[in-house]
């Protein structure tokens, strides 16, 4: 989207530099990346990223601190996963945007999803820095918003994750973390802050305390950087040693309730120029005729699981009436291919990542490049110049 930078990069690309990129990411994280990394970063005008960050903040403000939404979103939290001690606002929020071309021919952002759950806060910085180094790009290019640099970003993320506790007493909790596709983020997080990734099944409960085992010792857990996704717990029928409803003596770095409150459940309640209209499926009296212009989404899936673009009437009617409240129907967003690559124009989905300590701050971005109907790395695996990428902008 910055034509001179795009042309210069495409003209200087070589497979050897791409292999250098992958090697640098592996060195930074300590493990290979198990999903596809795009050959190229994305060069975005800073004003576009600033616009997206503002829009994301406006969308979040419609949900957090809104008594009406807080009341209705209580029903989004399943009783079995209603964790005590919910704070006034989430610690981590992600807002995903696509880019469209409007009727005047101008590029405009459109909301895809919003999620009150952590993302790849360590990995994404490692990826952006690897792009700069592997391709010898101008170090004046910026990969962090809001005036942050690498040092101030790391301090802010460390405050969010550690919360003032010793690293030994803070864990990154997930399900079988060594087998998760997000493992490079986990290992980078441990490199930065000393916080180990611990499987939820390996925790031990003693009274109101949780412990994990380290070199034969039981170490008390005082704070949990929560990366465990409830639908995976349910799908795999995992039952940890503690009940999420227990009044345990632990702090949450990312309170689990916001995974539900700020999620696809939020979409029908948003009113914003960037937000496509969305409805709960069980509240639609009559399905639209042009279903190819809509997307069917399960409320609490992750990484695009269960999403149907252009569902048929038969696919919708196959959902039992008692389960239709678990789905939304959303107006379809047709991404404009704005990245010129040797394999043709390519689409980009831009995630604005926020941390909310004293204030809500946009702190980083994630880019997903693709030429298919969906943008996740799992949906573009057999192509080149697609996959995970980073946003670079001029200062």
KEKE-357602 format. One record per residue: x negated, y negated, z negated of N, C-alpha, C in turn. Coordinates in steps of 0.05 Angstrom, whole numbers, plus 5000, padded with zeros to 4 digits. Each point is the difference from the previous one (the first is absolute). Layout:
XYZXYZXYZ
...
END
This chain:
498450245000501649765000498349755000
497450034997498149785005498550095025
500949915024499150125025497050025003
498549784993497150015004498650214983
501050034975498850214983500850285010
502450035009500950265010498450085025
499749815018498550065025497050074993
498849854982497350044993499650284987
501950074982499850264987500450235020
502049985016500550225020497650045018
498749775008497850025018497550124988
499749984973497650094987500450274986
502450125001500550254986498450235011
499150184982498750245009500850224981
500250255009500750234983498050024977
497549945004497950024979500749814977
501049765007500749814979502550104984
501850135014502350124986499150214981
498250175008498950214982498649874976
498749785005498749854978502149894981
502349915011502249904983500950224981
500550245011501150224984497950084979
497450005007498050074981499849804977
500349745007499949794979502350034981
502450065011502350034982499650244981
499050225011499550234984497949944978
498049855007497949934981501249834977
501749815008501249824980501950154981
501550195011502050144984499050274988
497950115012499050254990501350255012
502049965016501450235014500849905028
500450195018501049935027502949904998
500849845019502849915002501650215014
502150114987501650225012502149915020
500349745004501949905020498449855022
501449945021498649875023499549714994
497449925005499249724998499849895028
501249775005499949885027497249925007
499450005026497449915009499549714995
502249854996499749715000501449874976
498949794989501549834982502049835016
501749864987501949815013499349724993
499849835020499349724996502649845001
500849904976502549854998499549714993
501549825011499749724991500749984970
498549844986500449984971502849894994
501149835018502749894995502150215001
499650215016501950225001500050164974
497650074990499850154975501149834977
499549745000501149834979503049995001
501150005024502950005004501250264989
498750225006501050264990499950014969
497849904989499750004971502249834987
500649775012502249834989502750155002
500550115023502550145004500350234980
497850154996500150224981500749904972
498749784992500649884974502949924997
501149895021502849925000501950244997
499350215014501650254998499950114971
497650014989499750114973501649834980
499949735004501549824982503050055001
501150105022502850065001500850244982
498050164993500550254985499249984971
497649884995499050004973500949744986
501050034976501149774986502849925009
501250175016502749955010501950184983
501549894981501650174982501950185014
501249905022501950165015498650255012
497749955013498650235012498950194978
499049894979499050174978502250184989
502449905000502350164990500650235019
500349935026500750215020497850205004
497549914999497750185005499550194977
501349964978499750204978501050275009
502050005018501050265010498150145019
498049855009498050135018498150174985
499749964974498150154983501350254990
499150245009501250254991499750024970
502050114987500050024971497550164990
499250205015497750174992497449855002
499949775014497549865004500249714991
501849954981500349734990498149964977
497749875006497849994981500449764981
499750044974500349784981497949785005
500649764989498049795000499749865027
502149995016499849865026499549714996
497949895013499449714997501849835017
499649744999501749815014499550015030
497650085008499450005029498050225006
499950085025498150215008497149895000
498150184996497249935002499050005028
501050195016499250045028502450005018
499949855022502250005020498750005028
501350155018499250015028502449915017
499449835020502149915019498950055028
501450175015499250075027501649855021
498549895020501349845021499150125027
501949995019499450045028500149735015
498949995023500149765017501750055024
501949825005501850025023499649755018
501150025024500149765017502949915002
500649764992502749915000500949915028
502549905001501249935026498549765013
498549854984498549775011497250095008
499450264996497350105007498049974979
500849914976498149954978499850254982
497750044988499550224982501249924972
501650194989501349954974499650254983
499849964973499950244982502750114994
500150264996502550134990499250204978
501549994979499550184977500550285009
498350184992500450295003500850134974
498449964979500650114974498749834978
500950054975498849864977499950214978
497850014985499550214981498549904975
501250054977498749934974498250224990
497950065015498350234994497249945010
497950104987497349945010499550125028
498049885013499150105026497050034999
498749985023497150065003498349754993
500249914975498749754993496950015001
498850234995497150035002499250085028
501350195012499250105026500149785021
502049834999500449815022497749805001
498949934977497749825000497650145011
499650254992497850165011500250025031
502450035010500550035029499349735014
501049784989499449745013497049945000
498750064978497149944999498550195019
500950255003498850185019500249905029
502349895007500449895027497949785005
499849824980498149775003497250105004
499150204984497350095001499450185025
501950195006499550195021499949865027
501649795004500149875026498449745001
498749934978498449754999501849765005
502349994988501949785004499249764984
501049775008499549754987500850024970
498149964983500650014971501749774991
500449815017501949784993502950085003
500550245011502750105002501050074972
502549954995501150044973501850245001
499850174979501850244998501749994975
499749804983501649974976501449735001
502649994992501549755001499649834975
501149775001500249834976497449904989
497949995015497549904989498450214984
500950244999498650214986497550085015
497850074986497850135012499750284987
498050155009499750274990499850024970
498549814988499650014971502549934985
501449795008502449914986502350215004
500050125024502150215004499550234982
497550094997499450234983500749944971
499449764991500749924973503050014995
501549905019502949994998501250294999
499050165019501050285001499250154974
497649954990499150134976501749924976
500849754999501849914978502750155002
501050035025502650125004499950304992
497950145008499950284995499250064971
497949874990499050074974501649874977
501149765005501649874979498449964974
497449965002498449954976499150254985
500750245010499350254987497350105010
498750174985497650145009500850185023
498250025020500750165024500550294993
498750114980500450284993502850054991
501449804990502750044990502249915020
499149955024501949945022499750215022
502250105010500050205021501649905024
499250105023501649985024501550265002
502649994998501650254998501550055027
499650255010501450085024500450314998
501250115021500450295001497750125017
498450174987497850135015498449795016
498849804986498849775015497950085020
498550224995497950075019501150085027
502650075001501250085026501749785012
500249774988501649785011498549865022
501549915020498749845022498949744990
500949914977499049754989497550044983
498850245001497750064983497849795003
499349905025497949805002500549754983
502549934997500749774983499550084970
500650244993499650094972497050004993
498450115019497250024994498749725000
500949825018499049735000500749864974
502550044991500949884974498250104977
499350265000498350104979497249885002
499049975024497449885004499949714989
502149865005500149724992500449964970
501850164989500949954972499650234980
499150235010499550224982502650144992
502249955014502650124994500350275015
500250224986500250265013502850055011
500250155022502550105010500750264986
502350014987500850234984502750105010
500250275004502550125008502049984977
502549935007502149974980500450274984
499450225013500350264987497850064980
497849845000497750054983500149824975
502249864996500249844976501150164977
499249934976500950144976501449804981
502150094988501649824982499650104971
499349814983499750064971501649784986
502350074990501649794987500949805021
499449744996500749795019497649925017
497950165000497649935015499650205023
498749905022499250175022496950015000
499050235010497150055001499450135027
497549975008499050165023497350114991
499250215013497550154992497749905017
497849944987497649915013497650134986
498650175016497750144989500650144974
502350134999500850154977501249854977
500149735003501249834979502849905009
501849974981502649885006499749704995
500449855022499749714999502749875000
500649824980502649875000500449815023
502550015011500749835023501549764988
499049765005501249754991501549855022
499250055024501249865023500050185024
502249995016500250175023500449835025
498150025019500349885026501650215017
502649955001501850205010500250025030
499250235011500250045029501750255006
501350114980501750245004502749925011
500750135022502549935014502250214992
502249894990502050184988501150205020
500549925025501250195019498150245005
497349954997498250235002500150184976
500349874976500450164976502550185003
502149895010502550155003499750225022
498849925022499850195022498350244993
497949954984498250224992500850124973
502249904988501050104975497950004978
498649784998497949974980501249884974
499450134979500949914974497549954982
499349744996497749944984500550064970
497949974984500150064972501649794984
500649785013501649794987502549945017
502049894987502449915013499749705005
500749915025499749725006501749834981
502150114988501749854982498949984972
497850154995498850004973498949734992
500349934975498849754990497150064992
498350025020497250064995498449754997
497750024986498349774995498149975024
500949885021498449965023501049755015
498149865013500749785018500050105029
501749875016500250085028498949785017
498050065016499049825021501650065025
502249875002502050065019502250164987
501949864987502150154986501750165020
500550264994501350175019502849925009
501449854983502749925008500149835025
497949855005500049825023499750155026
499250254999500050165025502850025011
502050014982502850025008501349735003
499549824982501449745001499249835024
497450005007499149855023499150215021
501850055018499750235018502049965023
500450215016502149985021502749944988
500450074974502549934987500449695001
497949855001500249705000501049895026
499650145022500349885026502849895005
502250144992502649885005500649744984
498449954980500549764983498349765009
498350035019498349785009501349835021
499749744997501049815020497749815007
498850045023497649845007499650025030
498949785012499650015029498450245010
498350114984498350225008501450274996
502250014986501250264991502250095019
499650225013502250125016502350084981
502450005010502350084983499850304995
501050074976499950294991502550054983
501050255001502350074984499650274988
501150054976500150274990501950165017
499250245006501550165019502850064989
500350044974502650064989501949764999
499049775008501749764999500749905028
499450165020500649935028502750145007
502049845006502650115007500050125028
498649865018499950095028497249975011
498950225010497349995011499949835025
497849855004499849855025499850185024
500849905023499950165024497250045010
498349794997497350015011498050094979
500350254991498350104979497050015008
499449995025497250005009498749744991
501549804991498849754991499849994969
500150234988499950024970498050214992
499349994974498250194988501450114975
500050264997501150134976497650074982
500249904975497850044981501050124973
498750214991500650094972498849804981
501449954978499249794981497250044989
499450244991497650044984498150205012
499349965025498050165013497549825004
497850135007497549855002498750065027
498449815011498550055024501750085024
502549895001501750055023501550274999
499750154979501350264999503149975001
501250155019502950005002501249785015
498449815010501149775015500750095028
502449925010500950075027500649745015
498549965021500349765017502150075022
502149835001502150065019501550254994
501150034975501450254993502550045017
500750255004502550065014502350004979
502449985010502450024983500050274986
499250215014500050274989498050024977
497749875003497950014978501149864975
501449785004501149864977502350164987
501750105017502350144989499250264986
497650105007499050254987499249954971
499749754992499349944972502550024983
499950174979502450044984501049734988
502549964998501149744989498849934973
499650204983498949944973497149915001
498650035022497249925002499649755017
502149895011499749775018499049754985
500549994974499049784985497050004997
498750225009497150024998498649915026
501649885019498949925026500949715006
498449875016500849745011499950025030
501649835013499849965029499149715004
497849975014498749745004499849935029
500349745007499549925027497250065008
499750105024497450085010498249765007
497550024993498049805007498350115022
500049875024498350095022497449844999
497850134992497549864998499049915027
498949775001498749905024497150095000
499050135022497250085001498249755004
498749924978498549745001497050045000
499150254997497150054999499150125027
498349875014499050105026497850204995
500350245009497950214997499550135027
497850155002499450145025502150215007
501750074981502250195005502749875004
500049745002502449855005500949844975
501949835004501049834978501150184977
499349924976500550174976501449834979
501850134985501649864979498450004974
500849824983498849994973502149954979
499950154979501649954976498249884979
500849794988498349854981501250024972
498550114982500850024972498649784984
501649834986498949814982500150124972
497750014987499750134974499849794978
501650034980500149804978499250124973
498949844983499550064972501449784984
501550084979501449804984499150034971
498149834993499149974972501349744989
498449784999501349754992501949895021
499550075025501749915022499950215022
501949995018500050175023498049905020
498050175007497949925019499850195023
499949915025499350175022497050044999
499150255000497150054995498650165022
501550145017498850165021502150075021
499150145021501850095021499350285008
501950145011499650265014501249975027
498650105020501150005028500350295009
502250065012500550265014500449945029
498350115017500349965029501250255012
501749965020501250235013501349935027
500550205015501549975026502450185001
500750124977502350175000502449864987
502150154995502449884987499549924972
498250144986499549954972497049934997
499449854978497349884998498250154980
501050184984498350144981497850165014
497850044985497750145012500850295008
502050114987500850275007501450015027
500949775010501750005024498449925025
497449944997498449925023497350155001
500150254991497550154996498750095025
501450025023498850115024499349785020
499749764990499349775017497449884990
498949825017497649854992500749704998
498449864985500449714994502749964986
500750184982502349984983499250104972
501749964981499550104973499649774980
498650074978499549804979498049795010
500649754994498349795008500049784979
498549785005499749784982500649745014
500949804986500649745011497649824994
498949885022497949804997501049745012
499449784986500949745010497749804997
500149785015498049804999500549814977
497849924987500349814977500949735009
END
